[in-house]
């Protein structure tokens, strides 16, 4: 059977591809097609190892291009849809691209999947669609209250996916994850930005009072959750995928300082991000109870592995760093 992974050259997509190929026999997929537009954060280097497998094919193209999407999805049994514009700061300075890619691109994939008879479609989303929560944790049926152009574009794509299930009967499942971290994450995100800054003796920019809270999820655990939904998720359902480690940005920064051998003098408070959500936290009882998911990587272990990877792979991240003047 054929499975198509969109956004496959990115941070999460490339790791998902590796784990799927490693488990392809059990999952029943002997034809893995990778689709990526190779924008700034999609890198063929991320797929270097997996592309040696004869079962894997790479196609460069946009999810907004009907001809490309129709060709790639023809004969496919399943789609794992990860392609998206995903950086909140970029969405604040240039929102249009986020709506074009995340909403219209998703709609094109859904339409092609519907007309071509794709049997399973997993739409990968984010906890940011819920907005901000002061206490407790969001369940999957919580009201969507996104606060940034990025999160609102993802909320729109979620609703499109669910609408294609309800209107057309497309077998769609939606996943919403907490903050991912791990090797090969583009160094605009907090953890790789801070780590690579510290390696270079550059201060780390901490937004506002540093008390914004996030739940952290190692990328391998997120990918295991996605594959569990692919294998056993129910049509029309939403599954939260959480990591179980809540930290303020200040606490996380201190963890990174210690791992990188730096002290508090390397923290530079900066003006807070516009519309900065205070706290995210998802309840992931549903995926645990239905599909047996639970995160396997301890946060301290995962963070140490991540820092070690960036320390040992400077050639990967060095060309991606924005020069500091």
Sine and cosine of phi, psi and omega as CSV:
sin_phi,cos_phi,sin_psi,cos_psi,sin_omega,cos_omega
0.00,0.00,0.48,-0.88,0.01,-1.00
-0.99,-0.15,0.69,-0.73,0.16,-0.99
-0.83,-0.55,0.68,-0.73,0.02,-1.00
-0.94,-0.33,0.76,-0.65,0.06,-1.00
-0.91,-0.42,0.89,-0.46,0.05,-1.00
-1.00,-0.03,0.49,-0.87,-0.06,-1.00
0.92,0.38,0.51,0.86,-0.17,-0.99
-0.95,0.31,-0.32,0.95,-0.03,-1.00
-1.00,-0.02,0.03,1.00,0.01,-1.00
-1.00,0.06,-0.09,-1.00,-0.05,-1.00
-0.85,0.53,-0.86,0.52,-0.04,-1.00
-0.97,0.24,-0.67,0.75,-0.05,-1.00
-0.87,0.50,-0.64,0.77,-0.02,-1.00
-0.94,0.35,-0.62,0.79,0.03,-1.00
-0.94,0.33,-0.62,0.79,0.07,-1.00
-0.87,0.50,-0.67,0.75,0.03,-1.00
-0.86,0.50,-0.72,0.70,-0.01,-1.00
-0.87,0.49,-0.71,0.70,-0.03,-1.00
-0.94,0.35,-0.61,0.79,0.03,-1.00
-0.91,0.41,-0.72,0.70,-0.01,-1.00
-0.89,0.45,-0.62,0.78,0.02,-1.00
-0.90,0.43,-0.45,0.90,-0.04,-1.00
-0.90,-0.43,0.34,0.94,-0.14,-0.99
-0.90,0.44,-0.58,0.81,-0.03,-1.00
-0.90,0.43,-0.71,0.70,0.02,-1.00
-0.90,0.43,-0.65,0.76,-0.03,-1.00
-0.96,0.26,-0.36,0.93,0.07,-1.00
1.00,-0.03,0.33,0.94,-0.03,-1.00
-0.94,-0.35,0.86,-0.50,0.03,-1.00
-0.91,-0.41,0.14,0.99,-0.02,-1.00
-0.60,-0.80,0.96,-0.29,-0.09,-1.00
-0.91,-0.42,0.91,-0.41,-0.03,-1.00
-0.95,-0.32,0.80,-0.60,-0.05,-1.00
-0.96,-0.30,0.81,-0.59,0.00,-1.00
-0.88,-0.47,0.79,-0.61,0.02,-1.00
-0.41,-0.91,0.65,-0.76,0.03,-1.00
-0.99,0.15,-0.17,0.99,-0.02,-1.00
0.82,0.58,0.77,0.64,0.18,-0.98
-0.97,0.26,-0.22,-0.97,-0.20,-0.98
-0.84,0.55,-0.52,0.85,-0.09,-1.00
-0.98,-0.20,-0.06,1.00,0.07,-1.00
-1.00,-0.09,0.81,-0.58,-0.13,-0.99
-0.73,-0.68,0.78,-0.63,0.03,-1.00
-0.89,0.46,-0.45,0.90,0.04,-1.00
-0.85,0.53,-0.50,0.86,0.00,-1.00
-0.92,0.40,-0.34,0.94,-0.06,-1.00
-0.95,-0.31,0.16,0.99,-0.14,-0.99
-0.83,0.56,-0.70,0.71,-0.06,-1.00
-0.96,0.29,-0.75,0.66,-0.11,-0.99
-0.93,0.37,-0.44,0.90,0.00,-1.00
-0.94,0.34,-0.17,0.98,0.07,-1.00
-0.97,0.24,-0.23,0.97,0.00,-1.00
-0.98,0.18,0.77,-0.64,-0.08,-1.00
-0.92,0.40,-0.29,0.96,0.00,-1.00
-0.99,0.17,-0.14,0.99,-0.13,-0.99
-0.96,-0.28,0.73,-0.69,0.07,-1.00
-0.79,-0.61,0.67,-0.74,0.04,-1.00
-0.94,-0.34,0.71,-0.71,0.07,-1.00
-0.81,-0.59,0.80,-0.60,0.08,-1.00
-1.00,-0.01,0.84,-0.55,0.00,-1.00
0.04,-1.00,0.26,-0.97,-0.04,-1.00
-1.00,-0.09,0.58,-0.81,0.07,-1.00
-0.95,0.31,-0.16,0.99,0.07,-1.00
-1.00,0.06,-0.13,0.99,-0.06,-1.00
-1.00,-0.06,0.95,-0.30,-0.08,-1.00
-0.86,0.51,-0.68,0.74,-0.03,-1.00
-0.88,0.48,-0.69,0.72,0.02,-1.00
-0.91,0.42,-0.74,0.67,-0.05,-1.00
-0.89,0.46,-0.69,0.72,0.01,-1.00
-0.88,0.48,-0.66,0.75,0.00,-1.00
-0.90,0.43,-0.69,0.72,-0.06,-1.00
-0.94,0.33,-0.61,0.79,-0.06,-1.00
-0.99,0.11,-0.20,0.98,0.01,-1.00
-0.88,0.48,0.85,-0.52,0.00,-1.00
0.99,0.11,0.03,1.00,-0.03,-1.00
-0.98,0.19,0.62,-0.79,0.12,-0.99
-1.00,0.06,-0.60,0.80,-0.10,-0.99
-0.60,-0.80,0.44,-0.90,0.10,-1.00
-0.80,-0.60,0.75,-0.66,0.20,-0.98
-0.94,-0.34,0.95,-0.31,-0.17,-0.99
-0.98,-0.19,0.97,-0.25,0.02,-1.00
-0.90,-0.43,-0.21,0.98,-0.07,-1.00
-0.87,0.49,0.79,-0.61,-0.01,-1.00
-0.17,-0.99,0.45,-0.89,0.31,-0.95
-0.99,0.14,0.76,-0.65,-0.24,-0.97
-0.73,-0.68,-0.04,1.00,-0.10,-1.00
-0.99,-0.13,0.88,-0.48,-0.09,-1.00
-0.83,0.56,-0.71,0.70,-0.04,-1.00
-0.86,0.51,-0.65,0.76,0.03,-1.00
-0.91,0.41,-0.55,0.84,0.00,-1.00
-0.94,0.35,-0.45,0.89,0.02,-1.00
-0.95,0.31,-0.59,0.81,-0.02,-1.00
-1.00,-0.04,-0.23,0.97,0.00,-1.00
-0.38,-0.92,0.98,0.20,-0.18,-0.98
-0.96,0.27,-0.52,0.85,-0.17,-0.98
-0.83,0.56,-0.71,0.71,-0.03,-1.00
-0.86,0.51,-0.55,0.83,-0.02,-1.00
-0.91,0.41,-0.66,0.75,0.03,-1.00
-0.95,0.31,-0.60,0.80,0.01,-1.00
-0.90,0.44,-0.74,0.67,-0.05,-1.00
-0.97,0.26,-0.78,0.62,-0.18,-0.98
-0.97,0.25,-0.59,0.81,-0.01,-1.00
-1.00,-0.04,-0.85,0.52,-0.07,-1.00
-0.93,0.37,-0.60,0.80,0.05,-1.00
-0.90,0.44,-0.67,0.74,0.05,-1.00
-0.90,0.44,-0.67,0.75,0.01,-1.00
-0.88,0.48,-0.62,0.78,0.02,-1.00
-0.90,0.43,-0.69,0.73,0.04,-1.00
-0.88,0.48,-0.69,0.73,0.00,-1.00
-0.89,0.45,-0.68,0.73,-0.02,-1.00
-0.91,0.42,-0.70,0.72,0.03,-1.00
-0.91,0.42,-0.65,0.76,0.03,-1.00
-0.88,0.47,-0.64,0.77,0.00,-1.00
-0.91,0.42,-0.75,0.66,-0.08,-1.00
-0.96,0.29,-0.42,0.91,-0.06,-1.00
-0.99,-0.15,0.01,1.00,0.11,-0.99
0.98,0.21,0.51,0.86,0.08,-1.00
-0.90,0.44,0.72,-0.70,-0.13,-0.99
-1.00,0.00,-0.47,0.88,0.01,-1.00
-0.65,-0.76,0.71,-0.71,-0.05,-1.00
-0.69,-0.72,0.93,-0.38,0.03,-1.00
-0.97,-0.23,0.90,-0.43,0.00,-1.00
-0.99,-0.15,0.90,-0.44,-0.10,-1.00
-1.00,-0.05,0.86,-0.51,-0.06,-1.00
-0.81,-0.59,-0.41,-0.91,-0.19,-0.98
-0.63,-0.78,0.44,-0.90,0.08,-1.00
-0.93,0.37,-0.25,0.97,-0.04,-1.00
-0.91,0.41,-0.28,0.96,0.03,-1.00
-0.92,0.40,-0.36,0.93,-0.02,-1.00
-0.98,0.20,-0.32,0.95,-0.02,-1.00
0.99,-0.16,-0.83,-0.55,-0.01,-1.00
-0.69,-0.73,0.60,-0.80,-0.04,-1.00
-0.74,-0.67,0.80,-0.59,-0.07,-1.00
-0.97,0.25,-0.63,0.78,-0.05,-1.00
-0.63,-0.78,0.39,-0.92,0.06,-1.00
0.96,0.26,-0.36,-0.93,-0.06,-1.00
-0.58,-0.82,0.55,-0.84,0.00,-1.00
-0.96,0.28,0.71,-0.70,0.25,-0.97
-1.00,-0.03,0.20,-0.98,-0.10,-0.99
-0.91,0.42,-0.38,0.93,-0.02,-1.00
-1.00,-0.06,0.19,0.98,0.00,-1.00
-0.93,0.37,0.53,-0.85,0.06,-1.00
-0.84,0.55,0.65,-0.76,0.09,-1.00
-1.00,0.10,0.83,-0.56,-0.02,-1.00
-0.68,-0.73,0.86,0.50,-0.06,-1.00
-0.92,0.40,0.53,-0.85,-0.11,-0.99
-0.87,-0.50,-0.03,1.00,0.02,-1.00
-0.79,-0.61,0.33,-0.95,0.11,-0.99
-0.83,0.56,-0.63,0.78,0.05,-1.00
-0.87,0.50,-0.83,0.56,-0.09,-1.00
-0.92,0.40,-0.54,0.84,0.04,-1.00
-0.94,0.34,-0.55,0.84,0.06,-1.00
-0.93,0.36,-0.59,0.81,0.07,-1.00
-0.94,0.35,-0.61,0.79,0.07,-1.00
-0.88,0.48,-0.66,0.75,0.06,-1.00
-0.88,0.48,-0.63,0.77,0.01,-1.00
-0.94,0.34,-0.58,0.81,0.08,-1.00
-0.87,0.50,-0.73,0.69,-0.03,-1.00
-0.91,0.41,-0.60,0.80,0.07,-1.00
-0.89,0.46,-0.70,0.71,-0.01,-1.00
-0.87,0.49,-0.72,0.69,-0.02,-1.00
-0.92,0.38,-0.56,0.83,0.04,-1.00
-0.91,0.42,-0.60,0.80,0.03,-1.00
-0.92,0.38,-0.47,0.88,0.12,-0.99
-0.95,0.32,-0.75,0.66,-0.12,-0.99
-0.94,0.33,-0.60,0.80,-0.04,-1.00
-0.99,0.10,-0.70,0.72,-0.14,-0.99
-0.94,-0.33,-0.12,0.99,-0.01,-1.00
0.98,0.21,0.25,0.97,0.04,-1.00
-0.90,0.43,0.70,-0.71,-0.05,-1.00
-0.98,0.19,0.99,0.15,-0.07,-1.00
-0.96,-0.27,0.67,-0.74,0.17,-0.99
-0.80,-0.60,0.61,-0.79,-0.02,-1.00
-0.91,-0.42,0.74,-0.68,0.13,-0.99
-0.92,-0.40,0.58,-0.82,0.04,-1.00
-0.76,-0.65,0.91,-0.41,-0.11,-0.99
-0.97,-0.24,0.35,-0.94,0.17,-0.99
-1.00,0.09,-0.09,-1.00,-0.13,-0.99
-0.89,0.46,0.85,-0.53,0.03,-1.00
-1.00,0.08,0.45,-0.89,0.16,-0.99
-0.50,-0.87,0.31,-0.95,0.01,-1.00
0.53,-0.85,-0.02,-1.00,0.02,-1.00
-0.88,0.48,0.50,-0.86,0.09,-1.00
0.95,0.31,0.28,0.96,0.10,-1.00
-0.98,0.18,0.71,-0.70,-0.08,-1.00
-0.88,0.48,0.71,-0.71,-0.15,-0.99
-0.97,0.23,0.55,0.83,0.25,-0.97
-0.99,-0.14,-0.31,0.95,-0.01,-1.00
-0.99,0.17,0.36,-0.93,-0.20,-0.98
-0.82,0.58,-0.82,0.57,-0.12,-0.99
-0.90,0.43,-0.79,0.62,0.01,-1.00
-0.93,0.37,-0.50,0.87,0.07,-1.00
-0.90,0.44,-0.75,0.66,-0.03,-1.00
-0.91,0.41,-0.69,0.72,-0.03,-1.00
-0.89,0.47,-0.75,0.66,-0.05,-1.00
-0.94,0.33,-0.54,0.84,0.13,-0.99
-0.87,0.50,-0.74,0.67,-0.04,-1.00
-0.90,0.44,-0.60,0.80,0.07,-1.00
-0.86,0.52,-0.55,0.84,-0.04,-1.00
-1.00,-0.07,0.07,1.00,-0.02,-1.00
0.95,0.31,0.43,0.90,0.01,-1.00
-0.97,-0.22,0.66,-0.75,-0.02,-1.00
-0.91,0.42,0.43,-0.90,-0.02,-1.00
-0.98,-0.19,0.75,-0.66,-0.06,-1.00
-1.00,0.09,0.95,-0.32,-0.03,-1.00
-0.99,-0.16,0.88,-0.47,-0.06,-1.00
-0.91,0.41,0.69,-0.72,0.19,-0.98
0.81,0.59,-0.73,-0.69,-0.01,-1.00
-1.00,0.04,-0.02,1.00,0.05,-1.00
0.97,0.26,0.18,0.98,-0.10,-1.00
-0.98,-0.20,0.15,0.99,0.13,-0.99
-0.90,0.43,0.67,-0.74,-0.12,-0.99
-0.93,-0.37,0.70,-0.71,0.07,-1.00
-0.74,-0.67,0.48,-0.87,0.12,-0.99
-0.99,-0.13,0.80,-0.60,-0.15,-0.99
-0.97,-0.24,0.69,-0.73,-0.13,-0.99
-0.74,-0.67,0.87,-0.49,0.03,-1.00
-0.92,0.40,0.65,-0.76,-0.15,-0.99
-0.84,0.54,-0.60,0.80,0.01,-1.00
-0.89,0.46,-0.64,0.76,0.02,-1.00
-0.91,0.41,-0.65,0.76,0.06,-1.00
-0.86,0.52,-0.72,0.69,-0.03,-1.00
-0.90,0.43,-0.60,0.80,0.07,-1.00
-0.88,0.47,-0.63,0.78,0.05,-1.00
-0.90,0.44,-0.68,0.73,0.03,-1.00
-0.88,0.48,-0.70,0.71,-0.02,-1.00
-0.92,0.39,-0.53,0.85,0.08,-1.00
-0.91,0.42,-0.64,0.77,0.04,-1.00
-0.93,0.37,-0.66,0.75,0.06,-1.00
-0.83,0.56,-0.69,0.73,-0.10,-1.00
-0.98,0.21,-0.62,0.79,-0.16,-0.99
-0.69,-0.72,0.09,1.00,-0.01,-1.00
-0.93,0.37,0.44,-0.90,-0.03,-1.00
-1.00,-0.10,0.62,-0.79,-0.03,-1.00
-0.85,0.52,0.69,-0.72,0.06,-1.00
0.99,0.17,0.09,1.00,-0.07,-1.00
-0.98,-0.19,0.41,-0.91,0.07,-1.00
-0.93,-0.36,0.67,-0.74,0.02,-1.00
-0.78,-0.62,0.89,-0.46,0.14,-0.99
-0.97,0.26,0.63,-0.78,0.06,-1.00
-0.83,-0.56,0.95,-0.32,-0.06,-1.00
-0.94,-0.34,0.23,-0.97,-0.01,-1.00
-0.95,-0.30,-0.43,0.90,0.07,-1.00
1.00,0.08,0.20,0.98,0.04,-1.00
-0.80,-0.59,0.97,-0.25,0.03,-1.00
-1.00,-0.09,0.76,-0.65,0.02,-1.00
-0.62,-0.79,0.58,-0.81,0.22,-0.97
-0.95,0.31,0.37,-0.93,0.05,-1.00
-0.88,0.48,-0.54,0.84,0.05,-1.00
-0.91,0.42,-0.72,0.69,0.01,-1.00
-0.89,0.46,-0.67,0.74,0.04,-1.00
-0.89,0.46,-0.67,0.74,0.01,-1.00
-0.86,0.51,-0.66,0.75,0.02,-1.00
-0.91,0.41,-0.58,0.82,0.09,-1.00
-0.88,0.48,-0.69,0.73,-0.03,-1.00
-0.94,0.35,-0.62,0.78,0.06,-1.00
-0.85,0.53,-0.71,0.71,-0.02,-1.00
-0.90,0.43,-0.70,0.71,-0.02,-1.00
-0.91,0.41,-0.47,0.88,-0.02,-1.00
-0.99,-0.14,0.07,1.00,0.04,-1.00
0.93,0.35,0.57,0.82,-0.01,-1.00
-0.87,-0.49,0.16,-0.99,0.00,-1.00
-0.83,-0.55,-0.04,-1.00,-0.11,-0.99
-0.89,0.46,-0.32,0.95,0.02,-1.00
-0.90,0.43,-0.25,0.97,-0.01,-1.00
-1.00,0.03,0.04,1.00,0.05,-1.00
-1.00,-0.02,0.78,-0.63,0.06,-1.00
-0.87,-0.49,0.97,-0.23,0.05,-1.00
-0.88,0.47,0.70,-0.72,0.02,-1.00
-0.78,-0.63,0.29,-0.96,0.01,-1.00
-0.84,0.54,0.63,-0.77,-0.08,-1.00
-0.91,0.42,0.46,-0.89,0.08,-1.00
-0.91,0.41,0.58,-0.81,0.08,-1.00
-0.88,0.47,0.73,-0.68,0.06,-1.00
0.88,0.47,0.50,0.87,-0.13,-0.99
-0.92,0.39,0.90,-0.43,0.03,-1.00
-0.89,0.45,0.66,-0.75,-0.10,-0.99
-0.98,0.20,-0.70,0.71,-0.08,-1.00
-0.48,-0.88,0.66,-0.75,0.15,-0.99
-0.88,-0.47,0.61,-0.79,0.12,-0.99
-0.28,-0.96,0.85,-0.53,-0.01,-1.00
-0.96,-0.27,0.58,-0.81,0.17,-0.99
-1.00,0.02,0.86,-0.52,-0.04,-1.00
-0.91,-0.42,0.50,0.86,0.06,-1.00
-0.86,0.51,-0.60,0.80,-0.10,-0.99
-0.89,0.46,-0.77,0.64,-0.03,-1.00
-0.94,0.34,-0.49,0.87,0.08,-1.00
-0.92,0.39,-0.75,0.66,-0.08,-1.00
-0.95,0.32,-0.63,0.78,-0.05,-1.00
-0.99,0.12,-0.62,0.78,-0.19,-0.98
-0.86,-0.52,0.01,1.00,0.07,-1.00
0.97,0.24,0.33,0.94,-0.02,-1.00
-0.98,0.22,0.64,-0.77,0.23,-0.97
-0.41,-0.91,0.62,-0.78,0.04,-1.00
-0.89,0.46,0.64,-0.77,-0.05,-1.00
-0.96,-0.28,-0.38,0.93,-0.11,-0.99
-0.99,-0.11,0.90,-0.44,0.08,-1.00
-0.87,0.50,0.63,-0.78,-0.10,-0.99
-0.87,0.50,-0.71,0.70,-0.02,-1.00
-0.87,0.49,-0.66,0.75,0.04,-1.00
-0.91,0.42,-0.73,0.68,-0.03,-1.00
-0.89,0.46,-0.65,0.76,0.00,-1.00
-0.92,0.38,-0.67,0.74,0.04,-1.00
-0.89,0.45,-0.66,0.76,0.04,-1.00
-0.89,0.46,-0.62,0.79,-0.02,-1.00
-0.92,0.40,-0.75,0.66,0.01,-1.00
-0.87,0.48,-0.67,0.74,0.02,-1.00
-0.87,0.50,-0.65,0.76,-0.01,-1.00
-0.89,0.46,-0.71,0.71,0.01,-1.00
-0.92,0.39,-0.56,0.83,0.04,-1.00
-0.90,0.43,-0.60,0.80,-0.09,-1.00
-1.00,-0.03,-0.08,1.00,-0.08,-1.00
-0.77,-0.64,0.75,0.66,0.01,-1.00
-0.86,0.51,-0.57,0.82,-0.02,-1.00
-0.89,0.46,-0.42,0.91,0.03,-1.00
-0.97,0.25,-0.74,0.67,-0.14,-0.99
-1.00,-0.04,-0.40,0.91,-0.09,-1.00
-0.82,0.57,-0.71,0.70,-0.01,-1.00
-0.93,0.37,-0.23,0.97,-0.08,-1.00
-1.00,-0.07,-0.17,0.99,-0.06,-1.00
-0.97,0.24,0.70,-0.71,0.08,-1.00
-0.96,0.26,0.80,-0.60,-0.01,-1.00
-0.84,0.55,0.67,-0.74,0.03,-1.00
-0.98,-0.18,0.79,-0.61,-0.03,-1.00
-0.89,-0.45,0.00,0.00,0.00,0.00
